[in-house]
Amino acid sequence: MTEGTMAAASAPLGADPRRARQEPCCSPTLQHDGQRGPRPIDPGRGTATSPAEQCSVPGGRFLMGDRLGDGDPADGEVPVHEVHVDPFTIDATAVTNGAFAAFVDATGYVTDAESHGFSAVFHMALAAHPSDVMGPAAGAPWWLGVRGASWRNPGGRFSDLEGLDDHPVVHVSWDDAVAYCTWSERRLPTEAEWEFASRGGLTGARFPWGDELKPDGVWRTNIWQGDFPAHNSAEDGWVTSAPVRSFTPNHYGLWQTVGNVWEWCADWFDPSYYRTSPSDNPQGPGRGTTRVLRGGSYLCHDSYCNRYRNAARSSNTPDSSMGNAGFRTVATTRPEEA
């Protein structure tokens, strides 16, 4: 595979679920011949106001981390620690295909997946010629490296975005998300801002709506039902991504911060960071090799990955892209706007 390979990203089929949770979750790391990093947006093309609805988050102090013992120690969800964040605005939803298309139309931007020529596609979402399939990720055969897969062709060259304008854009790397932020004059949320917003004012809750996964027997998020990775009964209504305004928003007005798609955050990832994190507007470690992902995705299932929670953490390399990761943007609120 001269274009690159996919490293192990999760436990193999039939693995002990307790061990599976110790592995990076649900998103394979793409190993390319070279990393290019975020690219500047051509200033001649101009910038634009974010097309997404914004939610105002008041800021304040909260307890960050896993108080319920759900996480794996390797993820670094503890110790629970008090954090203060300033007021900010955040997209009510993940950035959609429609919004990302407006960015690309305005700037001519080429994503990492398009530049590298391939991306990671979940096997049940594959829509490509057999010759396009480069092979499975090591130790995670449900992930396939697929030539031609990108945000425009999420399953491969036989797929497109028809009917998916209101679904979250996927196959976008951290670098791509930063480029979109530059165009929209916004930024990615810090990990602390993301968790504060996802909690919606609920102290220590497991999910944005409380501690119970299915209150009154009703699904509140898009995750896997059935036997992973071969059978998804789609009890929540979706096999892969759902429209960004599915289910119910939290108390701050945010839709689907857990489940549906992973969301990139600004921070470098370090599982030991919470031990030394500053209490005021933490920005994450000063350096690292992977960037934080939050929220889980439509592939999460408790037997394999329980990271569809407010406190859950994962990460991937900045130029990796896959069919279950997107992002939303934020901006710090000026004092006169608070």
NULOGU-828651 format. One record per residue (C-alpha): residue number from 0; residue in three letters; z, y, x. Coordinates in nm, 3 decimals. Each point is the difference from the previous one (the first is absolute). Layout:
% residues N
+-----+-----+---------+---------+---------+
|   n | res |       w |       v |       u |
+-----+-----+---------+---------+---------+
| NUM | Ala |       Z |       Y |       X |
...
+-----+-----+---------+---------+---------+
% end
This chain:
% residues 338
+-----+-----+---------+---------+---------+
|   n | res |       w |       v |       u |
+-----+-----+---------+---------+---------+
|   0 | Met |   0.000 |   0.000 |   0.000 |
|   1 | Thr |  -0.123 |   0.283 |   0.215 |
|   2 | Glu |   0.097 |   0.261 |  -0.259 |
|   3 | Gly |   0.366 |  -0.097 |   0.021 |
|   4 | Thr |   0.248 |  -0.249 |  -0.133 |
|   5 | Met |   0.294 |  -0.018 |  -0.238 |
|   6 | Ala |   0.342 |  -0.086 |   0.135 |
|   7 | Ala |   0.261 |  -0.204 |  -0.186 |
|   8 | Ala |   0.151 |   0.213 |  -0.268 |
|   9 | Ser |   0.214 |  -0.233 |  -0.202 |
|  10 | Ala |   0.133 |  -0.354 |  -0.012 |
|  11 | Pro |  -0.245 |  -0.288 |  -0.045 |
|  12 | Leu |  -0.056 |  -0.184 |  -0.324 |
|  13 | Gly |   0.296 |  -0.217 |  -0.090 |
|  14 | Ala |   0.236 |   0.186 |   0.231 |
|  15 | Asp |   0.367 |   0.031 |  -0.080 |
|  16 | Pro |   0.026 |   0.320 |  -0.212 |
|  17 | Arg |   0.311 |   0.100 |   0.192 |
|  18 | Arg |  -0.203 |  -0.004 |   0.319 |
|  19 | Ala |  -0.299 |   0.163 |  -0.169 |
|  20 | Arg |   0.208 |   0.309 |  -0.065 |
|  21 | Gln |   0.054 |   0.042 |   0.371 |
|  22 | Glu |  -0.372 |   0.047 |   0.058 |
|  23 | Pro |  -0.198 |   0.325 |  -0.045 |
|  24 | Cys |  -0.081 |   0.008 |  -0.368 |
|  25 | Cys |  -0.324 |  -0.035 |  -0.187 |
|  26 | Ser |  -0.222 |   0.203 |   0.234 |
|  27 | Pro |  -0.184 |  -0.143 |   0.300 |
|  28 | Thr |  -0.027 |   0.197 |   0.321 |
|  29 | Leu |  -0.362 |   0.060 |   0.096 |
|  30 | Gln |  -0.061 |  -0.023 |   0.371 |
|  31 | His |  -0.298 |   0.214 |   0.096 |
|  32 | Asp |  -0.179 |   0.046 |   0.329 |
|  33 | Gly |   0.141 |   0.353 |   0.017 |
|  34 | Gln |   0.215 |   0.237 |  -0.206 |
|  35 | Arg |  -0.141 |   0.341 |  -0.071 |
|  36 | Gly |   0.292 |   0.180 |  -0.166 |
|  37 | Pro |  -0.011 |   0.274 |  -0.266 |
|  38 | Arg |  -0.314 |   0.211 |   0.015 |
|  39 | Pro |  -0.012 |   0.373 |  -0.071 |
|  40 | Ile |  -0.173 |   0.107 |  -0.319 |
|  41 | Asp |  -0.302 |   0.223 |   0.056 |
|  42 | Pro |   0.134 |   0.351 |  -0.079 |
|  43 | Gly |  -0.346 |   0.098 |  -0.118 |
|  44 | Arg |   0.038 |  -0.242 |  -0.287 |
|  45 | Gly |   0.311 |   0.177 |  -0.126 |
|  46 | Thr |   0.318 |  -0.132 |  -0.157 |
|  47 | Ala |   0.093 |  -0.057 |  -0.360 |
|  48 | Thr |   0.304 |   0.002 |  -0.220 |
|  49 | Ser |   0.123 |  -0.352 |  -0.066 |
|  50 | Pro |  -0.151 |  -0.119 |  -0.329 |
|  51 | Ala |   0.311 |  -0.202 |  -0.083 |
|  52 | Glu |   0.271 |   0.106 |  -0.243 |
|  53 | Gln |   0.313 |   0.104 |   0.190 |
|  54 | Cys |   0.360 |  -0.084 |  -0.073 |
|  55 | Ser |   0.276 |   0.232 |   0.117 |
|  56 | Val |   0.282 |  -0.184 |   0.176 |
|  57 | Pro |   0.320 |   0.206 |   0.024 |
|  58 | Gly |   0.120 |  -0.128 |   0.333 |
|  59 | Gly |   0.365 |  -0.068 |   0.075 |
|  60 | Arg |   0.215 |  -0.274 |   0.144 |
|  61 | Phe |  -0.037 |  -0.370 |  -0.072 |
|  62 | Leu |   0.098 |  -0.340 |   0.136 |
|  63 | Met |  -0.301 |  -0.139 |   0.185 |
|  64 | Gly |  -0.034 |  -0.373 |   0.058 |
|  65 | Asp |   0.077 |  -0.333 |  -0.164 |
|  66 | Arg |   0.345 |  -0.010 |  -0.160 |
|  67 | Leu |  -0.068 |  -0.329 |  -0.184 |
|  68 | Gly |  -0.073 |  -0.232 |   0.292 |
|  69 | Asp |  -0.358 |  -0.069 |  -0.109 |
|  70 | Gly |  -0.174 |   0.074 |   0.327 |
|  71 | Asp |  -0.052 |  -0.208 |   0.311 |
|  72 | Pro |   0.190 |   0.123 |   0.307 |
|  73 | Ala |  -0.326 |   0.019 |   0.195 |
|  74 | Asp |  -0.123 |   0.274 |  -0.233 |
|  75 | Gly |   0.281 |   0.238 |   0.089 |
|  76 | Glu |   0.098 |   0.105 |  -0.353 |
|  77 | Val |   0.360 |   0.047 |   0.111 |
|  78 | Pro |   0.238 |   0.157 |   0.066 |
|  79 | Val |   0.001 |   0.197 |  -0.321 |
|  80 | His |   0.040 |   0.361 |   0.108 |
|  81 | Glu |   0.018 |   0.341 |  -0.166 |
|  82 | Val |  -0.311 |   0.214 |   0.043 |
|  83 | His |  -0.093 |   0.351 |  -0.110 |
|  84 | Val |  -0.360 |   0.097 |  -0.079 |
|  85 | Asp |  -0.132 |   0.345 |  -0.087 |
|  86 | Pro |  -0.185 |   0.058 |  -0.329 |
|  87 | Phe |  -0.364 |  -0.107 |   0.000 |
|  88 | Thr |  -0.292 |  -0.078 |  -0.227 |
|  89 | Ile |  -0.158 |  -0.345 |  -0.005 |
|  90 | Asp |  -0.306 |  -0.148 |  -0.165 |
|  91 | Ala |   0.090 |  -0.154 |  -0.334 |
|  92 | Thr |  -0.220 |  -0.295 |   0.090 |
|  93 | Ala |  -0.153 |  -0.163 |   0.301 |
|  94 | Val |  -0.324 |   0.169 |   0.105 |
|  95 | Thr |  -0.277 |  -0.144 |  -0.215 |
|  96 | Asn |  -0.350 |  -0.113 |   0.084 |
|  97 | Gly |  -0.129 |   0.303 |  -0.187 |
|  98 | Ala |   0.211 |   0.242 |   0.206 |
|  99 | Phe |  -0.091 |  -0.168 |   0.327 |
| 100 | Ala |  -0.369 |   0.013 |  -0.093 |
| 101 | Ala |   0.031 |   0.376 |  -0.051 |
| 102 | Phe |   0.143 |   0.027 |   0.353 |
| 103 | Val |  -0.280 |  -0.209 |   0.150 |
| 104 | Asp |  -0.267 |   0.192 |  -0.192 |
| 105 | Ala |   0.141 |   0.330 |   0.127 |
| 106 | Thr |   0.043 |  -0.102 |   0.363 |
| 107 | Gly |  -0.230 |  -0.292 |   0.077 |
| 108 | Tyr |   0.303 |  -0.188 |   0.128 |
| 109 | Val |  -0.044 |  -0.358 |   0.125 |
| 110 | Thr |   0.304 |  -0.225 |  -0.031 |
| 111 | Asp |   0.134 |  -0.236 |   0.264 |
| 112 | Ala |  -0.120 |  -0.303 |  -0.199 |
| 113 | Glu |  -0.351 |   0.144 |  -0.021 |
| 114 | Ser |   0.000 |   0.092 |   0.368 |
| 115 | His |   0.128 |  -0.338 |   0.116 |
| 116 | Gly |  -0.226 |  -0.185 |  -0.243 |
| 117 | Phe |   0.259 |  -0.221 |  -0.168 |
| 118 | Ser |   0.331 |  -0.005 |  -0.184 |
| 119 | Ala |   0.250 |  -0.249 |  -0.142 |
| 120 | Val |  -0.070 |  -0.140 |  -0.347 |
| 121 | Phe |   0.231 |  -0.227 |  -0.203 |
| 122 | His |  -0.183 |  -0.328 |  -0.061 |
| 123 | Met |   0.005 |   0.030 |  -0.382 |
| 124 | Ala |  -0.161 |   0.347 |   0.019 |
| 125 | Leu |  -0.289 |  -0.109 |   0.223 |
| 126 | Ala |  -0.346 |   0.116 |  -0.108 |
| 127 | Ala |  -0.217 |  -0.054 |   0.305 |
| 128 | His |  -0.262 |  -0.225 |   0.152 |
| 129 | Pro |   0.150 |  -0.296 |   0.189 |
| 130 | Ser |  -0.151 |   0.135 |   0.321 |
| 131 | Asp |   0.210 |   0.315 |  -0.040 |
| 132 | Val |   0.327 |  -0.193 |   0.020 |
| 133 | Met |   0.131 |   0.011 |   0.355 |
| 134 | Gly |   0.283 |  -0.241 |  -0.069 |
| 135 | Pro |   0.364 |   0.000 |  -0.114 |
| 136 | Ala |   0.290 |   0.179 |   0.161 |
| 137 | Ala |   0.196 |  -0.224 |   0.234 |
| 138 | Gly |   0.287 |  -0.151 |  -0.198 |
| 139 | Ala |  -0.106 |   0.179 |  -0.320 |
| 140 | Pro |  -0.316 |  -0.171 |  -0.131 |
| 141 | Trp |   0.006 |   0.200 |  -0.324 |
| 142 | Trp |  -0.115 |   0.305 |   0.202 |
| 143 | Leu |  -0.365 |   0.002 |   0.108 |
| 144 | Gly |  -0.173 |   0.229 |   0.244 |
| 145 | Val |  -0.310 |   0.114 |  -0.188 |
| 146 | Arg |  -0.292 |   0.195 |   0.144 |
| 147 | Gly |  -0.097 |   0.289 |  -0.224 |
| 148 | Ala |   0.332 |   0.016 |  -0.184 |
| 149 | Ser |   0.120 |   0.358 |  -0.037 |
| 150 | Trp |   0.136 |   0.241 |  -0.256 |
| 151 | Arg |  -0.350 |   0.013 |  -0.156 |
| 152 | Asn |  -0.036 |  -0.380 |  -0.007 |
| 153 | Pro |   0.356 |  -0.134 |  -0.035 |
| 154 | Gly |  -0.096 |  -0.366 |  -0.030 |
| 155 | Gly |  -0.298 |   0.012 |   0.234 |
| 156 | Arg |  -0.363 |   0.099 |  -0.034 |
| 157 | Phe |  -0.042 |  -0.154 |  -0.347 |
| 158 | Ser |   0.275 |   0.226 |  -0.143 |
| 159 | Asp |   0.012 |   0.369 |  -0.084 |
| 160 | Leu |   0.223 |   0.256 |  -0.172 |
| 161 | Glu |  -0.149 |  -0.020 |  -0.348 |
| 162 | Gly |   0.288 |   0.040 |  -0.245 |
| 163 | Leu |   0.251 |   0.056 |   0.283 |
| 164 | Asp |   0.011 |   0.381 |   0.027 |
| 165 | Asp |   0.362 |   0.001 |  -0.123 |
| 166 | His |   0.113 |  -0.285 |   0.226 |
| 167 | Pro |   0.170 |   0.075 |   0.331 |
| 168 | Val |  -0.234 |   0.029 |   0.296 |
| 169 | Val |   0.047 |  -0.293 |   0.241 |
| 170 | His |  -0.145 |  -0.104 |   0.336 |
| 171 | Val |   0.123 |   0.333 |   0.136 |
| 172 | Ser |   0.191 |   0.009 |   0.328 |
| 173 | Trp |   0.285 |   0.230 |   0.093 |
| 174 | Asp |  -0.255 |   0.202 |   0.197 |
| 175 | Asp |  -0.217 |   0.032 |  -0.312 |
| 176 | Ala |   0.296 |   0.111 |  -0.209 |
| 177 | Val |   0.084 |   0.272 |   0.254 |
| 178 | Ala |  -0.360 |   0.122 |  -0.011 |
| 179 | Tyr |   0.018 |   0.028 |  -0.380 |
| 180 | Cys |   0.326 |   0.192 |   0.033 |
| 181 | Thr |  -0.165 |   0.246 |   0.239 |
| 182 | Trp |  -0.277 |   0.062 |  -0.252 |
| 183 | Ser |   0.241 |   0.045 |  -0.292 |
| 184 | Glu |   0.242 |   0.213 |   0.208 |
| 185 | Arg |   0.282 |  -0.244 |  -0.058 |
| 186 | Arg |   0.164 |  -0.277 |   0.204 |
| 187 | Leu |   0.133 |  -0.353 |  -0.027 |
| 188 | Pro |   0.360 |  -0.033 |  -0.118 |
| 189 | Thr |   0.270 |  -0.083 |   0.247 |
| 190 | Glu |   0.162 |  -0.334 |  -0.065 |
| 191 | Ala |   0.312 |   0.181 |  -0.126 |
| 192 | Glu |  -0.200 |   0.220 |  -0.237 |
| 193 | Trp |  -0.185 |  -0.303 |  -0.133 |
| 194 | Glu |   0.319 |  -0.191 |  -0.074 |
| 195 | Phe |   0.173 |   0.302 |  -0.153 |
| 196 | Ala |  -0.299 |   0.057 |  -0.232 |
| 197 | Ser |  -0.035 |  -0.368 |  -0.089 |
| 198 | Arg |   0.365 |  -0.025 |  -0.101 |
| 199 | Gly |  -0.056 |   0.274 |  -0.258 |
| 200 | Gly |   0.363 |   0.111 |   0.016 |
| 201 | Leu |   0.150 |  -0.347 |  -0.049 |
| 202 | Thr |   0.271 |  -0.074 |   0.256 |
| 203 | Gly |  -0.052 |  -0.323 |   0.193 |
| 204 | Ala |  -0.228 |  -0.160 |  -0.262 |
| 205 | Arg |  -0.219 |  -0.292 |   0.100 |
| 206 | Phe |  -0.307 |   0.131 |  -0.185 |
| 207 | Pro |  -0.109 |   0.346 |  -0.122 |
| 208 | Trp |   0.127 |  -0.093 |  -0.350 |
| 209 | Gly |   0.322 |  -0.186 |   0.089 |
| 210 | Asp |   0.115 |  -0.332 |   0.144 |
| 211 | Glu |  -0.166 |  -0.245 |  -0.240 |
| 212 | Leu |  -0.362 |  -0.100 |   0.069 |
| 213 | Lys |  -0.100 |  -0.047 |  -0.366 |
| 214 | Pro |   0.221 |   0.206 |  -0.233 |
| 215 | Asp |  -0.024 |  -0.147 |  -0.350 |
| 216 | Gly |  -0.247 |  -0.253 |   0.139 |
| 217 | Val |  -0.265 |   0.267 |   0.065 |
| 218 | Trp |  -0.188 |   0.031 |   0.330 |
| 219 | Arg |   0.045 |   0.342 |   0.158 |
| 220 | Thr |  -0.219 |  -0.045 |   0.306 |
| 221 | Asn |  -0.310 |  -0.179 |   0.126 |
| 222 | Ile |   0.101 |  -0.293 |   0.222 |
| 223 | Trp |  -0.096 |  -0.368 |   0.023 |
| 224 | Gln |   0.090 |  -0.248 |  -0.273 |
| 225 | Gly |  -0.063 |  -0.370 |   0.045 |
| 226 | Asp |  -0.031 |  -0.197 |   0.323 |
| 227 | Phe |  -0.091 |   0.207 |   0.303 |
| 228 | Pro |  -0.269 |   0.009 |   0.134 |
| 229 | Ala |  -0.213 |  -0.230 |  -0.218 |
| 230 | His |   0.085 |   0.085 |  -0.362 |
| 231 | Asn |   0.084 |   0.336 |  -0.154 |
| 232 | Ser |   0.076 |  -0.029 |  -0.369 |
| 233 | Ala |  -0.034 |   0.380 |  -0.031 |
| 234 | Glu |   0.285 |   0.028 |  -0.250 |
| 235 | Asp |   0.023 |   0.369 |   0.088 |
| 236 | Gly |  -0.367 |   0.046 |  -0.088 |
| 237 | Trp |  -0.153 |   0.017 |   0.347 |
| 238 | Val |  -0.115 |  -0.239 |   0.271 |
| 239 | Thr |  -0.063 |   0.267 |   0.262 |
| 240 | Ser |   0.053 |   0.377 |  -0.030 |
| 241 | Ala |   0.080 |   0.175 |  -0.326 |
| 242 | Pro |  -0.090 |   0.356 |  -0.105 |
| 243 | Val |   0.245 |   0.243 |   0.157 |
| 244 | Arg |   0.150 |   0.101 |  -0.336 |
| 245 | Ser |   0.092 |  -0.348 |  -0.116 |
| 246 | Phe |   0.354 |  -0.092 |  -0.109 |
| 247 | Thr |   0.259 |   0.285 |  -0.015 |
| 248 | Pro |   0.075 |   0.286 |   0.244 |
| 249 | Asn |   0.346 |   0.048 |   0.147 |
| 250 | His |   0.235 |   0.289 |  -0.078 |
| 251 | Tyr |  -0.186 |   0.231 |   0.241 |
| 252 | Gly |  -0.335 |  -0.083 |  -0.160 |
| 253 | Leu |  -0.132 |  -0.232 |   0.273 |
| 254 | Trp |  -0.213 |  -0.295 |  -0.105 |
| 255 | Gln |   0.012 |  -0.340 |   0.173 |
| 256 | Thr |   0.177 |   0.072 |   0.324 |
| 257 | Val |   0.080 |  -0.373 |   0.019 |
| 258 | Gly |  -0.263 |  -0.269 |  -0.049 |
| 259 | Asn |  -0.372 |   0.068 |  -0.042 |
| 260 | Val |  -0.076 |   0.118 |   0.357 |
| 261 | Trp |   0.194 |   0.066 |   0.317 |
| 262 | Glu |   0.029 |   0.369 |   0.090 |
| 263 | Trp |  -0.023 |   0.143 |   0.350 |
| 264 | Cys |   0.280 |   0.230 |   0.118 |
| 265 | Ala |  -0.003 |   0.246 |   0.290 |
| 266 | Asp |   0.262 |  -0.175 |   0.215 |
| 267 | Trp |  -0.032 |  -0.237 |   0.289 |
| 268 | Phe |   0.178 |  -0.326 |  -0.083 |
| 269 | Asp |   0.311 |  -0.124 |   0.181 |
| 270 | Pro |   0.227 |  -0.260 |  -0.167 |
| 271 | Ser |   0.303 |   0.145 |   0.181 |
| 272 | Tyr |  -0.067 |   0.362 |  -0.097 |
| 273 | Tyr |   0.261 |   0.020 |  -0.278 |
| 274 | Arg |   0.276 |  -0.048 |   0.256 |
| 275 | Thr |  -0.080 |   0.334 |   0.165 |
| 276 | Ser |  -0.193 |   0.187 |  -0.270 |
| 277 | Pro |   0.097 |   0.367 |  -0.040 |
| 278 | Ser |   0.146 |   0.081 |  -0.339 |
| 279 | Asp |  -0.213 |   0.311 |  -0.062 |
| 280 | Asn |  -0.371 |  -0.047 |  -0.077 |
| 281 | Pro |  -0.056 |  -0.296 |   0.234 |
| 282 | Gln |  -0.352 |  -0.023 |   0.138 |
| 283 | Gly |   0.012 |  -0.351 |   0.143 |
| 284 | Pro |  -0.013 |  -0.110 |   0.363 |
| 285 | Gly |  -0.181 |   0.215 |   0.252 |
| 286 | Arg |  -0.238 |  -0.279 |   0.095 |
| 287 | Gly |  -0.105 |  -0.349 |  -0.098 |
| 288 | Thr |  -0.289 |  -0.238 |  -0.048 |
| 289 | Thr |  -0.004 |  -0.036 |  -0.380 |
| 290 | Arg |   0.040 |   0.241 |  -0.291 |
| 291 | Val |   0.224 |  -0.049 |  -0.302 |
| 292 | Leu |  -0.131 |  -0.149 |  -0.324 |
| 293 | Arg |   0.206 |   0.017 |  -0.318 |
| 294 | Gly |   0.006 |  -0.143 |  -0.351 |
| 295 | Gly |  -0.160 |  -0.344 |   0.011 |
| 296 | Ser |  -0.319 |  -0.095 |  -0.180 |
| 297 | Tyr |  -0.166 |  -0.219 |  -0.262 |
| 298 | Leu |   0.035 |  -0.292 |   0.246 |
| 299 | Cys |   0.380 |   0.006 |   0.014 |
| 300 | His |   0.184 |  -0.300 |  -0.146 |
| 301 | Asp |   0.368 |  -0.078 |   0.045 |
| 302 | Ser |  -0.075 |  -0.342 |   0.148 |
| 303 | Tyr |  -0.192 |   0.167 |   0.279 |
| 304 | Cys |   0.067 |   0.374 |   0.015 |
| 305 | Asn |   0.261 |   0.198 |  -0.191 |
| 306 | Arg |  -0.092 |   0.338 |   0.146 |
| 307 | Tyr |  -0.090 |   0.156 |  -0.337 |
| 308 | Arg |   0.327 |   0.198 |   0.007 |
| 309 | Asn |   0.110 |   0.359 |   0.068 |
| 310 | Ala |   0.169 |  -0.092 |   0.329 |
| 311 | Ala |  -0.258 |  -0.246 |   0.132 |
| 312 | Arg |  -0.189 |   0.073 |   0.322 |
| 313 | Ser |  -0.308 |  -0.133 |   0.172 |
| 314 | Ser |  -0.251 |   0.130 |   0.254 |
| 315 | Asn |  -0.343 |  -0.039 |   0.154 |
| 316 | Thr |  -0.210 |   0.150 |   0.276 |
| 317 | Pro |  -0.144 |   0.345 |  -0.077 |
| 318 | Asp |  -0.363 |  -0.116 |  -0.003 |
| 319 | Ser |   0.052 |  -0.316 |  -0.208 |
| 320 | Ser |  -0.146 |  -0.012 |  -0.350 |
| 321 | Met |   0.034 |  -0.255 |  -0.279 |
| 322 | Gly |  -0.063 |  -0.044 |  -0.369 |
| 323 | Asn |   0.356 |   0.070 |  -0.113 |
| 324 | Ala |   0.101 |   0.321 |   0.181 |
| 325 | Gly |  -0.050 |   0.365 |  -0.092 |
| 326 | Phe |   0.207 |   0.318 |   0.006 |
| 327 | Arg |   0.123 |   0.310 |  -0.179 |
| 328 | Thr |   0.058 |   0.350 |   0.141 |
| 329 | Val |   0.279 |   0.258 |   0.005 |
| 330 | Ala |   0.066 |   0.364 |   0.086 |
| 331 | Thr |   0.329 |   0.170 |   0.078 |
| 332 | Thr |   0.100 |   0.244 |  -0.274 |
| 333 | Arg |   0.037 |   0.358 |   0.119 |
| 334 | Pro |   0.336 |   0.164 |  -0.087 |
| 335 | Glu |  -0.160 |   0.234 |  -0.252 |
| 336 | Glu |  -0.149 |  -0.299 |  -0.179 |
| 337 | Ala |   0.320 |  -0.201 |  -0.018 |
+-----+-----+---------+---------+---------+
% end
